Amino acid sequence: MAEQESRVRFQQLLLPHLDAAYNLAYWLARNEQDAQDVVQEAFLRAWRFFGSFHGGDERAWLLAIVRNTCFTWLQKNRPGAQASFDEELHDSLDETPEPVEAMVRQDDREALKNAIEELPMELREVVVLRELQGLSYKEIAKVAAVPLGTVMSRLSRARGRLEECLKARFAKENSVGL
C-alpha cells in the first residue's frame, strides 16, 4: 500500500513537469530520441531517489536530475557535444504573420538560435533554464548546483554575449544592405 501511495504521489508531483524535463533534455542533447532516452533515465533516477525527496520545489529537483542525467549521457555517448536551440519548441507566435513578416521573424529566430549555440554550455544552460523554462535564479542555482551569485553572473554574461553577437550580425547585414 505504501508503494502505491508513493507511486501516486510521484505521478502527481513529477508528471506535470514532463514537458519541461523533455524540453531541457532535448535542448541539451539536440536529438529527439536522445532526449527521450535521457528523460526516461532521469525519471527512473527520480523514482529511485523519490524516497529522499521531502518536499520543496519538485520541478527544480526533477530538472536537476534531468540536467545531471543529460550531462552524464553526453559525456558517455558524445564527448564534447554542444547543445542547440529548437526553434519549433520555443516558437510562441499564436498568429500567422504575413509572408514577409514571417521571413523576418524566422531570420531573427535563426540569428538567436545561432547566437545561443555559440555560448559555452554553462551560459547556454542558464539561458535555457531562465528564458525558456522560466525558472527563478534560486531555482536555477538548485538545478545547476551553483551559488546564486554564479547564476546571476552567468546569466548576465550570457545576455551580454547574445547582445554583442546579435548586434554584430545585424550591423553586418545592414552594411551589406540586407
Summary of the structure (lengths in Angstrom):
residues: 178
radius of gyration: 18.4
end to end distance: 66.4
largest distance: 69.8
contacts: 490
relative contact order: 0.11
helix: 79%
strand: 0%
